[in-house]
Amino acid sequence: MPVQVRPFHFHMLFLEGATIENPWGGTTFTRIKAPSHSDMVEIVHTISQRIVRYLEKVGLVERDMENSFLQ
């Protein structure tokens, strides 16, 4: 089965803050507290789960329950 080539796009995480709408119709970058180590572990785990789920869905990988590190 040939792999379908799809247009790609990028996502960016601003871990030092968030962009919010201001009253003048523009946006303002607001600093927030840095994420903790456990916050980062949780983010990486969530992203890896979603990537594997997608790869399984399109048939590019098959989960090996005996050796799965993404349980």
Long-range contacts (C-beta under 8 A, 24 or more apart in sequence): 1-59, 3-60, 13-43
